[in-house]
Amino acid sequence: MYRYEQVIHLVTAARGAEEHYTRSNNKARSEDLGMAIKNDMLVGEAWVGHPYYELIDNSTDFETKMRKLTKAVTDKLGIPHAEEWLDARSVKLKFLVTGSLGSENFPVNFRDFTVHHDYLPCFEGGPQARIRRRGRHGKWMYTHTVRKQEGGEVVETRTNISRQIYDQLFSQADRDSNVTIEKTRRCFVWNTQYYQLDIYTSPHQGLMLLETYTMVSPDQLDLPDFLTIQQNVTGNPKYSMFNLSKTEKKSQ
């Protein structure tokens, strides 16, 4: 038991969020509601007494539950300033950046990653599914994401996948409605605020969008003064990644 520095127990949805417990979207779930509750209680009892055991129940919505999980980990690791971007009031802000941008005169340390997004076929009004590969120096991470409405809120489920599964899904990408998004994601910290600057290669070559999570209002946010911020485009559907990926035929 004590070889683990921290144990976090995410209580099953079967206890307190029964309406969200289903086996249809999770192959790892094999239990019915009653068995899931029983197993969850047994797991919790097994870890009672661990010096760093934390239990996160379903008294909040799913997003807040995930924030509690992440905060528990960052607190344990002693990551500074994490409380701001983990606050329940924290939202993602997006800004349109213009002008020229080089790497040699960028005034703060950064890391660039190559990112490719492809959307999979979906029904009108149904869940959106996409795959992503994100890499640096020839090493790639592959992700499958499903975005859908659940109980009045948007829920995104991200799953890391193998290269083989990625290739299989890539062959099924929706080429009639969407094209591959290719961009460089530049990650950096400015005045204790974490930012991601997406520099589009294809389509919309040269488009730059700056994103950050914060509970500070946009007019009070200390934006990087070395970037030319044209406007706040948070919530503007024109700059959603899904719409940016649409083919000319579908975007008309």
C-alpha positions as CSV (number, residue, x, y, z in Angstrom):
1,M,0.0,0.0,0.0
2,Y,2.7,2.5,1.0
3,R,4.7,2.2,-2.2
4,Y,2.1,4.6,-3.7
5,E,2.7,8.3,-2.9
6,Q,-1.0,9.2,-3.6
7,V,-4.2,7.3,-4.1
8,I,-7.2,9.1,-5.6
9,H,-10.6,7.3,-5.6
10,L,-13.0,8.6,-8.3
11,V,-16.4,7.3,-7.1
12,T,-18.2,5.5,-9.9
13,A,-21.1,7.3,-11.6
14,A,-23.3,4.5,-10.3
15,R,-23.1,6.2,-6.9
16,G,-24.7,9.6,-7.1
17,A,-24.8,10.1,-10.9
18,E,-26.8,7.0,-11.9
19,E,-28.2,8.7,-15.0
20,H,-24.7,8.9,-16.5
21,Y,-23.8,5.3,-15.8
22,T,-23.9,3.3,-19.0
23,R,-21.9,0.4,-20.6
24,S,-22.7,1.7,-24.1
25,N,-19.8,4.1,-24.3
26,N,-17.2,2.4,-22.1
27,K,-15.8,-1.0,-23.0
28,A,-14.1,-1.2,-19.6
29,R,-17.5,-1.3,-17.8
30,S,-18.9,-4.8,-17.5
31,E,-20.9,-4.4,-14.3
32,D,-24.6,-3.5,-13.9
33,L,-25.5,-0.7,-11.6
34,G,-25.6,-2.8,-8.4
35,M,-22.4,-4.6,-9.0
36,A,-20.6,-1.3,-9.9
37,I,-21.7,0.2,-6.5
38,K,-20.5,-2.9,-4.6
39,N,-17.1,-3.0,-6.4
40,D,-16.6,0.7,-5.9
41,M,-17.2,0.4,-2.1
42,L,-14.8,-2.6,-1.9
43,V,-12.1,-0.6,-3.8
44,G,-12.5,2.3,-1.4
45,E,-12.3,0.1,1.7
46,A,-9.1,-1.5,0.4
47,W,-7.3,1.9,0.4
48,V,-8.6,3.2,3.8
49,G,-5.6,4.0,5.9
50,H,-3.3,5.2,3.1
51,P,-1.7,8.4,4.3
52,Y,-2.6,10.2,1.1
53,Y,-5.9,8.7,0.1
54,E,-8.5,11.1,-1.4
55,L,-12.0,10.4,-2.4
56,I,-13.8,12.4,-5.1
57,D,-17.6,11.8,-5.2
58,N,-20.3,12.8,-7.7
59,S,-21.8,15.8,-5.7
60,T,-20.7,18.1,-8.6
61,D,-20.9,18.0,-12.4
62,F,-18.3,16.0,-14.3
63,E,-16.1,19.0,-15.2
64,T,-15.8,20.0,-11.6
65,K,-15.1,16.4,-10.6
66,M,-12.1,16.4,-13.1
67,R,-10.9,19.7,-11.7
68,K,-10.9,18.3,-8.2
69,L,-8.9,15.3,-9.5
70,T,-6.3,17.5,-11.2
71,K,-6.1,19.9,-8.2
72,A,-5.4,16.9,-5.9
73,V,-2.5,15.9,-8.2
74,T,-1.1,19.4,-8.6
75,D,-1.3,20.0,-4.9
76,K,0.6,16.8,-4.2
77,L,3.3,17.7,-6.8
78,G,3.5,21.3,-5.6
79,I,2.9,22.8,-9.0
80,P,2.7,26.6,-8.5
81,H,-0.3,28.7,-9.8
82,A,-2.3,25.6,-10.6
83,E,-5.2,26.8,-8.4
84,E,-6.1,29.6,-10.9
85,W,-6.5,27.5,-14.0
86,L,-8.2,24.7,-12.0
87,D,-10.8,27.0,-10.4
88,A,-14.3,26.1,-11.4
89,R,-14.8,29.7,-12.6
90,S,-11.8,29.3,-15.0
91,V,-12.7,29.3,-18.7
92,K,-10.9,29.0,-21.9
93,L,-10.2,32.3,-23.7
94,K,-9.2,32.6,-27.3
95,F,-7.6,35.6,-29.0
96,L,-6.8,36.4,-32.6
97,V,-3.1,37.3,-33.1
98,T,-1.8,39.1,-36.1
99,G,1.6,40.2,-37.4
100,S,4.9,38.3,-38.0
101,L,6.2,35.9,-35.6
102,G,9.6,34.2,-35.4
103,S,11.2,31.8,-33.0
104,E,14.6,33.4,-32.8
105,N,13.3,36.6,-31.3
106,F,10.6,35.1,-29.1
107,P,11.3,36.8,-25.7
108,V,10.3,33.8,-23.4
109,N,11.2,30.1,-23.4
110,F,8.8,28.0,-25.3
111,R,8.3,24.5,-26.8
112,D,6.8,23.9,-30.2
113,F,4.8,20.8,-31.1
114,T,3.4,19.7,-34.4
115,V,-0.3,19.0,-34.2
116,H,-2.6,17.4,-36.8
117,H,-6.4,17.1,-36.3
118,D,-8.8,15.0,-38.4
119,Y,-12.6,14.8,-37.9
120,L,-14.4,11.5,-38.3
121,P,-17.9,11.1,-40.0
122,C,-20.8,12.1,-37.7
123,F,-24.5,12.6,-37.8
124,E,-26.0,16.1,-38.0
125,G,-26.5,17.2,-34.4
126,G,-24.8,14.1,-33.0
127,P,-21.4,13.7,-31.2
128,Q,-18.3,15.1,-32.9
129,A,-15.3,12.7,-33.1
130,R,-11.8,13.6,-34.0
131,I,-8.3,12.2,-33.9
132,R,-5.1,14.0,-33.1
133,R,-1.4,13.4,-33.4
134,R,0.9,15.7,-31.4
135,G,4.6,15.3,-31.7
136,R,8.1,16.8,-31.2
137,H,11.4,15.5,-32.5
138,G,9.8,12.6,-34.2
139,K,7.9,11.3,-31.2
140,W,4.1,11.3,-31.4
141,M,1.2,10.9,-29.1
142,Y,-2.2,9.9,-30.6
143,T,-5.6,10.8,-29.1
144,H,-9.2,10.1,-29.9
145,T,-11.7,12.7,-28.7
146,V,-15.5,12.5,-28.6
147,R,-17.5,15.7,-27.9
148,K,-21.2,15.5,-27.1
149,Q,-24.0,17.0,-25.1
150,E,-24.9,15.3,-21.8
151,G,-27.4,16.6,-19.3
152,G,-27.2,20.1,-20.7
153,E,-23.4,20.4,-20.7
154,V,-20.8,19.7,-23.3
155,V,-18.6,16.7,-22.3
156,E,-15.4,15.8,-24.1
157,T,-13.9,12.3,-23.6
158,R,-10.2,11.9,-24.6
159,T,-8.6,8.6,-25.0
160,N,-4.9,7.9,-25.8
161,I,-4.7,5.4,-28.7
162,S,-2.0,3.4,-30.4
163,R,-0.4,4.3,-33.8
164,Q,-2.2,1.3,-35.3
165,I,-5.6,2.5,-34.1
166,Y,-4.8,6.0,-35.2
167,D,-4.0,4.8,-38.7
168,Q,-7.2,2.8,-38.9
169,L,-9.3,5.8,-37.8
170,F,-7.3,8.2,-40.1
171,S,-8.4,6.1,-43.1
172,Q,-12.0,6.7,-42.1
173,A,-11.6,10.5,-41.8
174,D,-14.4,12.7,-43.3
175,R,-12.9,14.1,-46.4
176,D,-16.2,15.3,-47.8
177,S,-16.8,17.8,-45.0
178,N,-13.5,18.4,-43.3
179,V,-9.8,18.7,-44.2
180,T,-6.8,17.9,-42.0
181,I,-5.8,20.8,-39.7
182,E,-2.1,21.2,-39.4
183,K,-0.6,23.6,-37.0
184,T,2.3,24.4,-34.7
185,R,1.4,24.7,-31.0
186,R,3.7,26.9,-29.1
187,C,3.5,26.5,-25.4
188,F,4.9,29.1,-23.0
189,V,4.4,30.9,-19.7
190,W,4.0,34.7,-19.4
191,N,3.8,36.3,-16.0
192,T,2.7,33.0,-14.4
193,Q,0.0,32.5,-16.9
194,Y,0.2,29.4,-19.2
195,Y,-0.5,30.0,-22.9
196,Q,-0.8,28.0,-26.1
197,L,-0.3,29.8,-29.4
198,D,-1.6,27.8,-32.4
199,I,0.1,28.8,-35.7
200,Y,-1.9,27.3,-38.6
201,T,-0.1,25.8,-41.5
202,S,-3.1,24.3,-43.3
203,P,-5.8,25.4,-43.9
204,H,-5.8,29.1,-43.2
205,Q,-2.0,29.4,-43.4
206,G,-0.7,32.1,-41.1
207,L,-3.8,32.2,-38.8
208,M,-2.7,32.5,-35.2
209,L,-4.9,31.9,-32.2
210,L,-3.8,32.3,-28.6
211,E,-5.6,30.3,-25.9
212,T,-5.4,30.2,-22.1
213,Y,-7.5,29.0,-19.1
214,T,-8.2,31.7,-16.5
215,M,-10.9,33.0,-14.1
216,V,-9.8,36.5,-14.9
217,S,-12.0,38.5,-17.2
218,P,-10.5,39.2,-20.7
219,D,-10.1,42.9,-20.1
220,Q,-8.1,42.3,-16.9
221,L,-5.9,39.5,-18.3
222,D,-2.2,40.4,-18.6
223,L,-1.8,39.3,-22.2
224,P,1.7,38.9,-23.7
225,D,2.8,42.4,-24.7
226,F,5.1,41.0,-27.4
227,L,2.1,39.7,-29.4
228,T,-0.3,41.8,-31.4
229,I,-3.7,40.8,-30.1
230,Q,-6.3,41.9,-32.7
231,Q,-9.5,40.8,-30.9
232,N,-11.0,38.4,-28.4
233,V,-12.7,35.6,-30.4
234,T,-13.8,33.4,-27.4
235,G,-17.1,31.7,-28.4
236,N,-16.9,33.0,-32.0
237,P,-18.0,29.9,-34.1
238,K,-15.9,31.3,-37.0
239,Y,-12.8,30.3,-35.1
240,S,-13.9,26.9,-33.7
241,M,-11.5,24.2,-34.9
242,F,-14.4,22.2,-36.4
243,N,-15.5,25.1,-38.5
244,L,-11.9,26.0,-39.5
245,S,-11.6,22.4,-40.8
246,K,-14.6,22.5,-43.1
247,T,-14.1,22.2,-46.8
248,E,-15.0,25.1,-49.0
249,K,-18.1,23.3,-50.2
250,K,-19.4,22.8,-46.6
251,S,-18.4,26.2,-45.3
252,Q,-20.5,28.1,-47.9
